[in-house]
Amino acid sequence: MSDLSNQKRFAYYRIFSVGNKDSGYKLTVGEYEGNAGDSLEYHNGHAFYARDRDISNCSHRFKGGWWYYACHKSNLNGLYLKGSHSSFADGMNWYHWHGYHYSLKTTEMKIRRQ
């Protein structure tokens, strides 16, 4: 991930999997390494929610699908708001790096089949 100053950070998880449809695409993460701070562990064990399947209203409030849990510490599917913004947590956020009032410039999630 990168910010508008072109600083880059990463979060690597030795354990990362997404469950099947019956599990609600449950996220499993663990063994974090990186320099971005661990903003995904908060979502560990939770289902993926999108606007068409959202009992918590988080995907509507924060503008995208994610593994919401009361609602989030990271939201890489949020709005592209070009850095600092006044709205709360609806940008492409990674809480442990820039908090809720900063939308990242770029993000990537890479998954390798094992």
Secondary structure, DSSP 8 states (H G I E B T S, - for coil): -B-TT--B--EEEEEEEE--GGGTS-EEEEEEEESS---SGGGTT---BBTTB-SSSHHHHTTS-B--SSS-SEETTSB---EE-SSSS-BSEEHHHH-TTEE-SB--------
